[in-house]
Amino acid sequence: MTDTATCPYEDGRIVVDFDQHSPDYQANMAERSHELRGKCPVTWSEYHGGYWVVTALDEVSAMYKRPDLFSAVKDTVDPEGMFRGIQIPDTQPQVTAGFLEMDPPVQLDFRRVLNPYLSPAAMEKWEPLIRDFTHACIDDVIESGRFDFVDDLVNIVPAILTMAMLGLPLSSWEVYCEPTHAMVYTPPDSPDLPRVQQMGLNMVMDLMGAVAAARDNPRPGIIKALLDAEVNGEPLDDAGIIGTVFLVIGGGFDTTTAFTSSVWRWLAEHPDQKARLLADHALLDSATEEFLRYFSPSQGDARTVTQDCEVAGYKFSKGDRVLLSFAMPNRDPKYFPEPDTVQLDRFPNRHAAFGLGNHRCIGSNIARMQFKTIMWEALQRIPDYAIDYDGTERYATIGVINGNKHMPTVFEPGARRGPGLAETMILWQARLDDEAETEAAAAAGS
Protein backbone atom coordinates (compact mmCIF):
# COMPACT_ATOMS: atom_id res chain seq x y z
CA MET A 1 0.00 0.00 0.00
CA THR A 2 1.20 3.48 -0.81
CA ASP A 3 1.99 5.62 2.20
CA THR A 4 -0.30 8.57 1.56
CA ALA A 5 1.65 10.57 4.12
CA THR A 6 4.14 11.14 1.29
CA CYS A 7 1.36 12.97 -0.55
CA PRO A 8 0.08 15.57 1.95
CA TYR A 9 -2.65 17.41 0.09
CA GLU A 10 -5.69 19.39 1.14
CA ASP A 11 -9.16 18.33 0.08
CA GLY A 12 -7.81 14.87 -0.72
CA ARG A 13 -5.85 15.80 -3.81
CA ILE A 14 -2.76 17.41 -5.30
CA VAL A 15 -3.83 19.49 -8.30
CA VAL A 16 -1.43 19.44 -11.25
CA ASP A 17 -1.37 21.33 -14.53
CA PHE A 18 -1.64 18.26 -16.76
CA ASP A 19 -3.45 17.41 -19.98
CA GLN A 20 -2.39 14.26 -21.78
CA HIS A 21 -3.51 15.81 -25.07
CA SER A 22 -1.32 18.89 -24.74
CA PRO A 23 1.72 19.70 -26.90
CA ASP A 24 3.74 19.80 -23.68
CA TYR A 25 2.98 16.16 -22.90
CA GLN A 26 3.65 15.17 -26.51
CA ALA A 27 7.08 16.78 -26.39
CA ASN A 28 8.04 15.97 -22.79
CA MET A 29 6.26 12.76 -21.80
CA ALA A 30 9.14 11.33 -19.72
CA GLU A 31 9.77 14.56 -17.84
CA ARG A 32 6.08 15.04 -17.07
CA SER A 33 5.84 11.41 -15.90
CA HIS A 34 8.61 11.88 -13.38
CA GLU A 35 7.26 15.27 -12.27
CA LEU A 36 3.77 13.96 -11.54
CA ARG A 37 4.95 10.76 -9.90
CA GLY A 38 7.41 12.79 -7.80
CA LYS A 39 4.57 14.91 -6.43
CA CYS A 40 2.31 11.94 -5.79
CA PRO A 41 1.43 8.73 -7.66
CA VAL A 42 -2.20 9.89 -7.75
CA THR A 43 -2.82 13.54 -8.69
CA TRP A 44 -5.77 15.58 -9.91
CA SER A 45 -6.14 17.45 -13.21
CA GLU A 46 -8.80 20.11 -13.75
CA TYR A 47 -8.85 19.58 -17.52
CA HIS A 48 -11.77 17.93 -19.34
CA GLY A 49 -14.12 18.18 -16.39
CA GLY A 50 -11.57 16.96 -13.84
CA TYR A 51 -9.98 13.54 -13.38
CA TRP A 52 -7.40 11.62 -11.35
CA VAL A 53 -4.06 10.81 -13.00
CA VAL A 54 -2.31 7.62 -11.83
CA THR A 55 1.37 7.41 -12.80
CA ALA A 56 3.10 4.70 -10.70
CA LEU A 57 3.08 0.99 -11.50
CA ASP A 58 1.95 -0.25 -8.07
CA GLU A 59 -1.08 2.03 -7.97
CA VAL A 60 -2.05 1.46 -11.60
CA SER A 61 -1.81 -2.32 -11.13
CA ALA A 62 -3.95 -2.22 -7.99
CA MET A 63 -6.71 -0.26 -9.71
CA TYR A 64 -6.78 -2.38 -12.85
CA LYS A 65 -7.39 -5.40 -10.59
CA ARG A 66 -10.67 -3.88 -9.37
CA PRO A 67 -13.04 -3.62 -12.36
CA ASP A 68 -15.89 -3.65 -9.84
CA LEU A 69 -14.68 -0.27 -8.56
CA PHE A 70 -13.07 1.16 -11.72
CA SER A 71 -15.45 0.60 -14.60
CA ALA A 72 -14.67 0.76 -18.32
CA VAL A 73 -18.33 0.91 -19.30
CA LYS A 74 -19.53 3.55 -21.75
CA ASP A 75 -23.22 4.47 -21.86
CA THR A 76 -24.01 5.63 -25.39
CA VAL A 77 -27.71 5.97 -24.58
CA ASP A 78 -26.92 8.70 -22.04
CA PRO A 79 -23.48 10.08 -23.05
CA GLU A 80 -23.71 12.72 -20.32
CA GLY A 81 -24.32 10.11 -17.65
CA MET A 82 -21.83 8.70 -15.19
CA PHE A 83 -20.28 5.98 -17.33
CA ARG A 84 -18.21 7.58 -20.08
CA GLY A 85 -15.85 4.84 -21.19
CA ILE A 86 -12.10 4.72 -21.58
CA GLN A 87 -11.23 8.11 -23.09
CA ILE A 88 -10.86 11.52 -21.43
CA PRO A 89 -12.48 13.44 -23.00
CA ASP A 90 -14.75 11.24 -25.05
CA THR A 91 -14.74 12.70 -28.57
CA GLN A 92 -16.94 9.94 -30.06
CA PRO A 93 -19.86 9.80 -27.57
CA GLN A 94 -22.12 7.76 -29.86
CA VAL A 95 -19.55 5.06 -30.65
CA THR A 96 -18.16 2.46 -28.26
CA ALA A 97 -14.76 0.80 -28.38
CA GLY A 98 -16.45 -2.61 -28.30
CA PHE A 99 -15.71 -4.79 -25.32
CA LEU A 100 -12.93 -2.41 -24.23
CA GLU A 101 -15.81 -0.39 -22.84
CA MET A 102 -17.46 -3.28 -21.03
CA ASP A 103 -16.84 -4.95 -17.68
CA PRO A 104 -16.79 -8.63 -16.72
CA PRO A 105 -18.49 -11.01 -17.14
CA VAL A 106 -19.81 -9.82 -20.52
CA GLN A 107 -16.41 -8.47 -21.54
CA LEU A 108 -14.84 -11.87 -20.92
CA ASP A 109 -17.38 -13.55 -23.23
CA PHE A 110 -16.20 -11.33 -26.09
CA ARG A 111 -12.58 -12.22 -25.37
CA ARG A 112 -13.43 -15.92 -25.53
CA VAL A 113 -14.88 -15.44 -29.01
CA LEU A 114 -11.75 -13.69 -30.28
CA ASN A 115 -9.07 -15.71 -28.47
CA PRO A 116 -8.79 -18.46 -31.12
CA TYR A 117 -8.04 -15.84 -33.80
CA LEU A 118 -5.37 -14.08 -31.75
CA SER A 119 -3.55 -16.97 -30.09
CA PRO A 120 0.15 -17.72 -30.71
CA ALA A 121 -0.85 -20.74 -32.81
CA ALA A 122 -3.10 -18.61 -35.02
CA MET A 123 -0.25 -16.22 -35.70
CA GLU A 124 1.64 -18.82 -37.73
CA LYS A 125 -0.93 -18.48 -40.51
CA TRP A 126 -0.39 -14.75 -40.87
CA GLU A 127 3.37 -14.38 -40.68
CA PRO A 128 3.83 -15.16 -44.42
CA LEU A 129 1.23 -12.50 -45.27
CA ILE A 130 3.04 -9.89 -43.18
CA ARG A 131 6.37 -10.80 -44.73
CA ASP A 132 5.02 -10.77 -48.30
CA PHE A 133 3.31 -7.40 -47.96
CA THR A 134 6.31 -5.87 -46.20
CA HIS A 135 8.49 -6.82 -49.15
CA ALA A 136 5.82 -5.74 -51.64
CA CYS A 137 5.65 -2.26 -50.13
CA ILE A 138 9.44 -2.01 -50.13
CA ASP A 139 9.71 -3.27 -53.72
CA ASP A 140 7.41 -0.47 -54.83
CA VAL A 141 9.92 2.12 -53.56
CA ILE A 142 13.32 0.43 -53.33
CA GLU A 143 14.59 1.77 -56.65
CA SER A 144 13.74 5.37 -55.72
CA GLY A 145 15.87 5.59 -52.59
CA ARG A 146 13.07 7.30 -50.69
CA PHE A 147 9.78 6.46 -49.05
CA ASP A 148 7.55 7.47 -46.17
CA PHE A 149 7.92 4.72 -43.62
CA VAL A 150 4.42 5.43 -42.29
CA ASP A 151 2.45 6.10 -45.46
CA ASP A 152 4.21 3.57 -47.68
CA LEU A 153 4.72 0.67 -45.26
CA VAL A 154 3.44 0.59 -41.69
CA ASN A 155 0.07 2.17 -42.43
CA ILE A 156 -0.48 -0.52 -45.04
CA VAL A 157 0.70 -3.90 -43.75
CA PRO A 158 -1.15 -3.90 -40.37
CA ALA A 159 -4.31 -2.66 -42.07
CA ILE A 160 -4.24 -5.42 -44.71
CA LEU A 161 -3.63 -8.03 -42.04
CA THR A 162 -6.61 -6.72 -40.06
CA MET A 163 -8.86 -7.03 -43.11
CA ALA A 164 -7.69 -10.61 -43.65
CA MET A 165 -8.34 -11.56 -40.04
CA LEU A 166 -11.82 -10.03 -40.13
CA GLY A 167 -12.69 -11.81 -43.38
CA LEU A 168 -13.13 -8.58 -45.36
CA PRO A 169 -11.67 -7.85 -48.81
CA LEU A 170 -8.02 -6.89 -48.45
CA SER A 171 -8.54 -3.76 -50.55
CA SER A 172 -10.95 -2.44 -47.91
CA TRP A 173 -8.01 -1.27 -45.84
CA GLU A 174 -8.03 2.02 -47.73
CA VAL A 175 -11.64 2.70 -46.73
CA TYR A 176 -10.86 2.57 -43.02
CA CYS A 177 -7.29 3.85 -42.90
CA GLU A 178 -7.70 7.63 -42.73
CA PRO A 179 -10.64 7.77 -40.29
CA THR A 180 -9.07 5.19 -37.98
CA HIS A 181 -5.86 7.16 -37.60
CA ALA A 182 -7.54 10.58 -37.58
CA MET A 183 -9.85 9.65 -34.71
CA VAL A 184 -6.73 8.93 -32.66
CA TYR A 185 -4.41 11.78 -33.57
CA THR A 186 -6.94 14.65 -33.68
CA PRO A 187 -6.84 16.71 -30.44
CA PRO A 188 -10.19 17.19 -28.68
CA ASP A 189 -9.99 20.97 -29.19
CA SER A 190 -9.12 20.75 -32.91
CA PRO A 191 -11.37 22.68 -35.32
CA ASP A 192 -11.10 19.58 -37.54
CA LEU A 193 -12.76 17.37 -34.93
CA PRO A 194 -16.32 17.56 -36.39
CA ARG A 195 -15.04 16.36 -39.77
CA VAL A 196 -13.13 13.52 -38.12
CA GLN A 197 -16.16 12.56 -36.05
CA GLN A 198 -18.22 12.40 -39.23
CA MET A 199 -15.59 10.18 -40.86
CA GLY A 200 -15.86 7.89 -37.85
CA LEU A 201 -19.63 7.67 -38.20
CA ASN A 202 -19.27 7.02 -41.93
CA MET A 203 -16.89 4.19 -41.13
CA VAL A 204 -19.42 2.68 -38.74
CA MET A 205 -22.07 2.86 -41.45
CA ASP A 206 -19.74 1.08 -43.85
CA LEU A 207 -19.08 -1.58 -41.23
CA MET A 208 -22.82 -2.08 -40.85
CA GLY A 209 -22.99 -2.83 -44.57
CA ALA A 210 -20.05 -5.22 -44.34
CA VAL A 211 -21.65 -7.11 -41.44
CA ALA A 212 -24.97 -7.33 -43.29
CA ALA A 213 -23.17 -8.73 -46.34
CA ALA A 214 -21.37 -11.25 -44.13
CA ARG A 215 -24.68 -12.56 -42.84
CA ASP A 216 -25.61 -13.57 -46.39
CA ASN A 217 -22.14 -14.66 -47.47
CA PRO A 218 -20.04 -15.49 -44.40
CA ARG A 219 -16.30 -15.88 -44.87
CA PRO A 220 -13.81 -17.35 -42.42
CA GLY A 221 -12.65 -14.77 -39.94
CA ILE A 222 -13.55 -12.75 -36.90
CA ILE A 223 -16.79 -11.33 -38.32
CA LYS A 224 -18.15 -14.82 -38.97
CA ALA A 225 -17.12 -15.86 -35.46
CA LEU A 226 -19.04 -12.91 -34.03
CA LEU A 227 -22.09 -13.75 -36.14
CA ASP A 228 -22.03 -17.30 -34.77
CA ALA A 229 -21.23 -16.33 -31.18
CA GLU A 230 -23.32 -16.06 -28.06
CA VAL A 231 -22.49 -13.54 -25.36
CA ASN A 232 -24.21 -13.73 -22.01
CA GLY A 233 -26.28 -16.58 -23.42
CA GLU A 234 -27.67 -14.57 -26.35
CA PRO A 235 -26.65 -14.10 -30.00
CA LEU A 236 -24.86 -10.83 -30.62
CA ASP A 237 -26.86 -7.95 -32.02
CA ASP A 238 -25.46 -5.68 -34.73
CA ALA A 239 -24.26 -3.12 -32.18
CA GLY A 240 -22.18 -5.74 -30.38
CA ILE A 241 -20.69 -7.05 -33.60
CA ILE A 242 -19.92 -3.65 -35.08
CA GLY A 243 -18.48 -2.35 -31.83
CA THR A 244 -16.12 -5.33 -31.68
CA VAL A 245 -15.09 -4.98 -35.33
CA PHE A 246 -14.54 -1.27 -34.75
CA LEU A 247 -12.24 -2.17 -31.86
CA VAL A 248 -10.31 -4.75 -33.89
CA ILE A 249 -9.76 -2.24 -36.69
CA GLY A 250 -8.64 0.49 -34.29
CA GLY A 251 -6.24 -1.79 -32.49
CA GLY A 252 -5.04 -3.52 -35.64
CA PHE A 253 -4.44 -0.38 -37.67
CA ASP A 254 -3.00 2.18 -35.30
CA THR A 255 -0.97 0.74 -32.44
CA THR A 256 1.44 -1.35 -34.52
CA THR A 257 1.88 1.51 -36.98
CA ALA A 258 2.66 3.94 -34.16
CA PHE A 259 5.01 1.60 -32.36
CA THR A 260 6.96 0.42 -35.41
CA SER A 261 7.50 3.95 -36.71
CA SER A 262 8.82 5.13 -33.34
CA VAL A 263 11.36 2.30 -33.27
CA TRP A 264 12.36 2.96 -36.90
CA ARG A 265 13.26 6.53 -35.99
CA TRP A 266 15.12 5.52 -32.82
CA LEU A 267 17.24 2.98 -34.70
CA ALA A 268 18.14 5.63 -37.29
CA GLU A 269 19.33 7.86 -34.46
CA HIS A 270 21.28 5.03 -32.75
CA PRO A 271 23.19 3.27 -35.54
CA ASP A 272 25.40 1.39 -33.08
CA GLN A 273 22.35 -0.21 -31.50
CA LYS A 274 20.86 -0.93 -34.91
CA ALA A 275 24.08 -2.71 -35.88
CA ARG A 276 23.98 -4.66 -32.63
CA LEU A 277 20.43 -5.76 -33.33
CA LEU A 278 21.17 -6.73 -36.93
CA ALA A 279 24.12 -8.82 -35.78
CA ASP A 280 22.04 -10.82 -33.29
CA HIS A 281 18.52 -11.82 -34.32
CA ALA A 282 17.97 -13.45 -30.91
CA LEU A 283 18.24 -10.01 -29.32
CA LEU A 284 15.05 -8.97 -31.10
CA ASP A 285 12.85 -10.60 -28.44
CA SER A 286 14.16 -8.63 -25.46
CA ALA A 287 14.57 -5.51 -27.62
CA THR A 288 10.89 -5.69 -28.57
CA GLU A 289 9.85 -5.70 -24.92
CA GLU A 290 12.15 -2.78 -24.19
CA PHE A 291 10.83 -0.80 -27.15
CA LEU A 292 7.28 -1.51 -25.96
CA ARG A 293 8.17 -0.20 -22.51
CA TYR A 294 9.99 2.85 -23.78
CA PHE A 295 7.58 3.95 -26.52
CA SER A 296 4.31 2.61 -25.05
CA PRO A 297 2.13 3.13 -28.12
CA SER A 298 -1.08 3.00 -26.08
CA GLN A 299 -0.90 5.70 -23.42
CA GLY A 300 -3.52 4.41 -21.01
CA ASP A 301 -7.25 4.13 -20.38
CA ALA A 302 -9.81 5.95 -18.30
CA ARG A 303 -12.19 4.45 -15.78
CA THR A 304 -15.25 5.59 -13.84
CA VAL A 305 -15.39 5.00 -10.08
CA THR A 306 -18.54 3.01 -9.33
CA GLN A 307 -18.77 3.73 -5.58
CA ASP A 308 -16.98 5.59 -2.82
CA CYS A 309 -13.89 3.51 -2.10
CA GLU A 310 -10.26 3.38 -1.00
CA VAL A 311 -7.71 1.55 -3.14
CA ALA A 312 -3.92 1.50 -2.67
CA GLY A 313 -4.33 4.03 0.12
CA TYR A 314 -6.23 6.60 -1.95
CA LYS A 315 -9.86 7.62 -1.58
CA PHE A 316 -12.16 8.01 -4.56
CA SER A 317 -15.76 9.13 -4.89
CA LYS A 318 -18.52 7.60 -6.97
CA GLY A 319 -18.51 9.11 -10.45
CA ASP A 320 -14.88 10.22 -10.36
CA ARG A 321 -13.01 9.85 -13.63
CA VAL A 322 -9.56 8.25 -13.43
CA LEU A 323 -6.80 8.06 -16.04
CA LEU A 324 -4.78 4.88 -15.49
CA SER A 325 -1.62 5.42 -17.51
CA PHE A 326 0.44 2.70 -19.19
CA ALA A 327 3.20 4.93 -20.51
CA MET A 328 4.05 6.79 -17.30
CA PRO A 329 4.34 3.69 -15.07
CA ASN A 330 6.66 2.27 -17.72
CA ARG A 331 9.10 5.01 -16.65
CA ASP A 332 8.76 4.14 -12.95
CA PRO A 333 12.35 3.90 -11.62
CA LYS A 334 11.19 1.57 -8.84
CA TYR A 335 10.84 -1.17 -11.45
CA PHE A 336 12.94 0.09 -14.35
CA PRO A 337 16.45 1.30 -13.46
CA GLU A 338 17.53 4.14 -15.75
CA PRO A 339 13.99 4.27 -17.14
CA ASP A 340 14.72 6.90 -19.77
CA THR A 341 17.42 4.79 -21.42
CA VAL A 342 16.75 2.02 -23.94
CA GLN A 343 18.49 -1.19 -22.90
CA LEU A 344 17.97 -3.79 -25.62
CA ASP A 345 18.65 -6.69 -23.25
CA ARG A 346 16.75 -5.32 -20.22
CA PHE A 347 15.59 -8.09 -17.88
CA PRO A 348 13.27 -8.36 -16.10
CA ASN A 349 10.91 -6.11 -18.01
CA ARG A 350 7.38 -6.36 -16.67
CA HIS A 351 6.10 -3.34 -18.56
CA ALA A 352 2.48 -2.26 -18.84
CA ALA A 353 2.50 -1.41 -22.55
CA PHE A 354 -0.29 -3.91 -23.25
CA GLY A 355 -2.33 -2.84 -20.27
CA LEU A 356 -3.12 -4.72 -17.09
CA GLY A 357 -5.93 -6.74 -15.57
CA ASN A 358 -8.94 -8.11 -17.40
CA HIS A 359 -8.49 -5.62 -20.25
CA ARG A 360 -4.89 -6.52 -21.04
CA CYS A 361 -4.51 -6.28 -24.83
CA ILE A 362 -5.96 -9.38 -26.45
CA GLY A 363 -3.88 -8.70 -29.56
CA SER A 364 -0.49 -8.67 -27.85
CA ASN A 365 0.65 -11.86 -29.59
CA ILE A 366 -0.03 -10.55 -33.06
CA ALA A 367 1.34 -7.11 -32.20
CA ARG A 368 4.69 -8.59 -31.20
CA MET A 369 4.87 -10.94 -34.17
CA GLN A 370 3.87 -8.24 -36.63
CA PHE A 371 6.38 -5.73 -35.29
CA LYS A 372 9.24 -8.22 -35.34
CA THR A 373 8.46 -9.37 -38.87
CA ILE A 374 8.03 -5.91 -40.39
CA MET A 375 11.04 -4.46 -38.59
CA TRP A 376 13.40 -7.35 -39.31
CA GLU A 377 12.46 -7.63 -42.99
CA ALA A 378 12.65 -3.86 -43.50
CA LEU A 379 16.08 -3.70 -41.87
CA GLN A 380 17.34 -6.50 -44.10
CA ARG A 381 16.25 -4.59 -47.20
CA ILE A 382 17.17 -1.10 -45.98
CA PRO A 383 19.87 -1.47 -43.31
CA ASP A 384 21.32 2.03 -43.76
CA TYR A 385 18.86 4.89 -43.87
CA ALA A 386 18.24 8.37 -42.55
CA ILE A 387 15.11 10.20 -41.49
CA ASP A 388 14.17 13.36 -43.39
CA TYR A 389 13.12 15.43 -40.40
CA ASP A 390 11.70 18.27 -42.48
CA GLY A 391 8.77 16.05 -43.41
CA THR A 392 8.42 14.11 -40.17
CA GLU A 393 5.23 14.73 -38.20
CA ARG A 394 4.14 13.20 -34.91
CA TYR A 395 0.56 12.90 -33.78
CA ALA A 396 -0.66 16.27 -32.51
CA THR A 397 -2.01 14.48 -29.46
CA ILE A 398 -0.43 11.34 -28.03
CA GLY A 399 -3.07 11.17 -25.31
CA VAL A 400 -4.50 8.01 -26.88
CA ILE A 401 -1.73 6.62 -29.10
CA ASN A 402 1.90 7.76 -29.29
CA GLY A 403 2.23 7.79 -33.06
CA ASN A 404 3.64 9.40 -36.18
CA LYS A 405 1.69 10.74 -39.15
CA HIS A 406 4.64 10.93 -41.54
CA MET A 407 8.24 9.73 -41.50
CA PRO A 408 10.10 10.34 -44.80
CA THR A 409 13.14 8.10 -45.08
CA VAL A 410 16.06 8.21 -47.51
CA PHE A 411 18.40 5.34 -48.36
CA GLU A 412 20.68 3.94 -51.04
CA PRO A 413 18.48 2.71 -53.93
CA GLY A 414 18.32 -1.06 -54.36
CA ALA A 415 16.87 -3.69 -56.65
CA ARG A 416 13.35 -5.07 -56.63
CA ARG A 417 13.01 -8.68 -55.55
CA GLY A 418 9.39 -9.45 -56.28
CA PRO A 419 5.89 -8.16 -56.95
CA GLY A 420 4.66 -4.85 -55.60
CA LEU A 421 1.62 -4.09 -53.50
CA ALA A 422 -1.04 -4.32 -56.20
CA GLU A 423 0.05 -7.74 -57.47
CA THR A 424 0.61 -9.12 -53.98
CA MET A 425 -2.90 -7.99 -53.05
CA ILE A 426 -4.33 -9.99 -55.97
CA LEU A 427 -2.29 -13.08 -55.15
CA TRP A 428 -3.18 -13.10 -51.46
CA GLN A 429 -6.86 -12.33 -52.08
CA ALA A 430 -7.06 -15.31 -54.43
CA ARG A 431 -5.38 -17.50 -51.81
CA LEU A 432 -7.81 -16.42 -49.11
CA ASP A 433 -10.77 -16.86 -51.48
CA ASP A 434 -9.66 -20.43 -52.18
CA GLU A 435 -9.37 -21.15 -48.48
CA ALA A 436 -12.86 -19.74 -47.89
CA GLU A 437 -14.34 -21.94 -50.63
CA THR A 438 -12.61 -25.02 -49.26
CA GLU A 439 -13.90 -24.32 -45.77
CA ALA A 440 -17.43 -23.72 -47.03
CA ALA A 441 -17.37 -26.97 -49.01
CA ALA A 442 -16.11 -28.87 -45.98
CA ALA A 443 -18.85 -27.36 -43.81
CA ALA A 444 -21.51 -28.26 -46.37
CA GLY A 445 -20.20 -31.83 -46.59
CA SER A 446 -20.35 -32.33 -42.87
N, C-alpha and C positions, 0 to 999 in steps of 0.2 A: 504493500500500500504506500502511496505517495505521502510523505509528511507535508501536510498542507501548511505547517508552520513556516515552511520555506517560501510560501506564497502569501504573505500577509496583505490581504486587500480588504477594502471596505465594501460593504454591500455585496460580499460574496464574489467579487470579480476584480481582475486587473484588466482595465480597458486598454487596448492597443490600437494603433493606427495601422490596420491591416485589411487589405482587400486582395484576395488571391487572383483577381482579374486585372490588377493594376499593372502598368508598365514597370513599376518598381519591383514587384514580385517577379515579373518575367525576366528582368535583368539581374536580379540579386536574390534568387531563391535561396541559395545556401546561407547567405548572410542573414536574411530575414528569418530563416529557420532557427539559426543559433540565437538570434536576438529574442525571438518569442519564447523559445524553450528556456533561455537563461532567465527570463522574467518569471515564468511559471509554465509548466507543461500544459495548463488549461487556462486560456485567456479569453477575453471577450472583445469582439469587433462590433462596432456600431453600423457597419455597412450592411446594405441589403436587408434592412429590418432588424438587424442584430442577431448574432450567433456566436456560439463558443467555438474556439479554434484549439484543437488538440494536436500537439506537435511531438510528443515523446512516445517511444515504442511501447513502454509498459502500459501507459494510460490508453493509448489507441487499442492495444490488444485486449485490455480488460473490457472496453466498451463494445468492441466488435463481438465479444463473447456473450453479450446480453441483448439479443434481438427483441426480447420481450420488453426491454426498457428503451432501446434505441431502434426505432422503426424506420425501415426503408420505404414504407408504403407511400404511394402517391394517389391522391383522390382526384381524378379528373372530372368527376361529377361536380365537386365543389372545390375548384382550384384555390379558393381563398380560405379553405378550411385548415384544420390543424396539420393534416398529413400532406406534405408537399415534396415528397420524394428525395432524390439523392443529389440534386443540384441546388446550389445557392448562388444567385437567384435562379429560379426556374424560368427559363426563357421559352419553353415549349409546354405551356400549362395543359394543353389538350392532348398531349402525346406522352405515353409512358415508355420507360426503358425496359419494357417486358418484365421478366421476373426479377430483374435487378431492383425493381420498385415493388417488391412483394416480400412478405415475411414467411417463415416456416409456419405450418407444414406445406402450404400450397407451393411456395417457392421451391421446396425440395422436390416436389413432383415434376416440375419443369426440368430441373437438373437431371432427373432420372431419365427423362425422354431424350435429352441431348447427349448424355454421357457416352453412349456407344459411338457417336459420331465424332467425339473429341478425345477419345482415349489414346494412349500411346500406340496401341495396335492399329487403330484406324489411321494414324498418321502415315504409316508405311505406304498406303495407297496414294497419298498426295505428294510425297516428296518428289517423284519424277515430274509431276506437273509443275511444281515450284521451280525445279531446276530447268526444265525446258523453257518456261516463260521467262525466267531470268536471263538465260542465254539469248532468247529471241529478242528481248528488249535491248540487250547489249549489241546484238548483231545489227540492229537497225541504226545504231549510232557509232559503232566502233571505228568506222572508216573516217568519221568526221573529226575525231579527237575532242569532241565536246558533247555533253548532254546535261540535262537537269536530272540529278539523281532522284528527286522527288517526282517530278512530272513524267519522266521517261522510264522510270523503273519501279520505285517502291510505292507509288500510287496505284500502279497497274497490277503487279503480281498478287498482292494480298486481296485485291478486289476480285480478280478472276478466280482465285481459289475459293473465296466466299461464295461466289455464284455457283461454282461446281458443287460445293458442299450443300448448298440449299436445294440444288436440283433445278436451277434457273439457267437460261441460255447464257453462255459465257460472255457474249457481247453486251449483256445487260449491265455490265459493270460501269459503263459510261453513263447510264441513266442515273445511277445512284452516287457516283463519285463526288461531284461538286457539292450537292446538298449535304452529304454525310460529313465532309470535311468542314464546310462552312458553318454548320450548326455547332461545331466544336470550337473553331477558332474565332468566331465573331463575338466581340465583347458585348456584355449585356446593355451597355450604354451606346452602342454603335448606331448611327443613323441608318445603317444597312440592315439592321436586325429585322424589320418587318419583311423585307424581301427574302431574307434567309428563312424566316419562319414560314413564309408561303412556300418556298422550295421544299421545306420539310413536310408540309401538308400535302404538297403535290406528290412527293415520294411515297407517302402513306397511301394515297389514292392509287398510285401505280402498283404498290404492293397488294392492295385489295384486289386489283385485277389479276395479278399473278397468282394469288391464292385461289381465286375463283376458277381460273384456268386449270390449276393443279387439281382441283376437285374432279374435273371432268377427264383430265389426262395426267394422272399422278406419275411422277418420275422419282427414281430413287434419290433420297436426300432428306435433309432436315424438314423441309416443308411437308413432305409425305408423312414423315414420322409424327409431326404435329397434327396432321389431319387424322391420323389413326389413333392418336393418344387419348388417354383419359387423365384428367387432373382433378383431384378431389372427388373421384368417382364419377365424373361427368365428362363427356366429349368437350373438347375445346371449342369455344365460339370464335368467330372471326377476330374479335378484339384480342383474345389471348394469343391466337396464332400470329397476327400481324405485329403485335407488340414484341413477341419473341423474335420474329424475323427481323424486325427493326433493330433489336438489340444485337443480333448476330451480325448484321451488316455494319452497325456502328463499331462494334468491337473488332470485326474482321478487317474493316477498311483502315481505321484510323490509328489504332495503337501501334501496330507493327510498322506502319509507315513512319510514324513519329519516332519510334525507338530506333529503327534502322538508320534513319537519316541523321539522328544525333550522333550515333556511333561512327558513321561514315565521316562526319566532320571531325570528330575527335581523333580518329586514326590519321587523317590528313595532317592534323596539327601535332601529332606525336609519331613521327615516322620510325623512331626506334622501337616503339611498342608495336607498331604495325608489322615491322620486320620480325620482331619476336613472335608475334602471333602467326605469321605466315610460315615461320620455321618450325612450328610445333602445333599441329592440328589438334592434339589432345588438350592444349591449353584453352581451346575455344569454349569448352564446357564451363570452366570456372570464370573465364572472361565474360561469358554471357551473363552469368549471375551478377558479376560486379557491374557490368554495364546497366543491367536492370536496376540495381540498387542506386547507382549514381545518377542515371537519367530519369528513372521513374516516369515512364510515359503517362500513366494514369496518376493524377495528382491526389486523388482522394474522393471520398463520398460524404454526403450529408446524411444526417439522421434526424428524426423527430423524437423527442423524449415523450414517452407515453404516460408517465406518472411521476410525481415527485419522488426523487430517489437520491441515493448516494452511491457512487461507484468510484473505486480507486481513491477514495478520500475526498471526492468532490461532490457537491450538492447541485442537483439540477431540478428544474421545475417542469411540470407537465406543459407541453407545447413548445419548450425551448428547441431551437434549431442548433445542431452541432455539426461542425466540419471535422471529420476524422481523416486526417491527412495520411497518405502513404509516403509521399516524397519527403516530407520533413522528418518523420521518424527514421527514414533511411539515412539521415545525416546525424543520427543520435550517437555521440561519441561514447556513450555507455556501452554500446554494442558494436560500434564500428570505429576502431582506432584510426586516427587520421581520416575522418569521414569525407573530407573534401579532396582526397587523392584517390585516383583510380589505381587499384592494385589487381592486376589481371589474375593472380593466383590467390586472392583473398579467401581465407577459410578460418573459421566458419563464416557463413554469409546468410544469415536468416533474415533476409530483407522482406519488406512488405510490398514490393512492387506489384504483386498480383492480388493485393488485398489480404484480408484476414477473416476468419470466422466463416459463417455459412455462406457468405457471398464471395468467398475467394474465387478468383477468375476461373471459370470453367474451361476457358480456352488456353490455359497456360501451356499445355503440352504442344499445341499447334503453334502458339506464338514463339516458343523457344525453337522448335524445329524450323519454322519458316525463317526466322531471323538468321539462324546458323547457315541455312542453305543459301539464302540470298547473299548474305555477307561473304561467305567463303567463295562462292562461285564468282561474285563480282570482283573480289580481290584477286582471284586467279587470272581473270581477263584483264583487269585494270589495276595492277599492283602499285603503280606510281601515278599519282594524280594530285591535283591541287584544286582547292575550292576558289571559285570566283566570287569574292565577298561582295562585290558591287551589286550582284543580282540575288544574293542570299536574303531570305526573308523568313523570320520565325513567326509563329502564331502570335497575333496581337494579344491574345489572352492565353496563358497556359493554365488557367484555373481549372480546366477540365482535363486537357491533354497537353503535354509538353511536346509540341511538334514544330515542324518546319513547312512553310508553304512552298518555298523554292530553294534549290541548292545547286546552282550551275557548277559544273565540274569540268576541268580541262585535263587532257592526258595525251600521251603519244598515240597517234592513230594506229590501229591494228587491222587485222584481216577478219572478215566474216568467217564463221565456222558452220553456219546452218541457216535455217529459215528464220525470217523475221516474225514480228508479232502477228500480222494478218494470217500468214500461212499456218503458224503454230496454232492459232485460234481454230482454224478450220480442221486441222488434224485432231486436236484434242476434243473438239465438239463431236466429231464423227465417232471417236473412240467412246465417249460417254454415251452417245446415242445408241451405239451397239450394245453397250453394257445394260442400258435401260431396256432395250428390246429383249435381251436374253433373260433378264430378271423377270420381265412381264410374262414371257413365254413359260418360264419355270413356274411362276405363280399360278398361271392358268392351268398348267398340267397337273399341278398338285390338287 
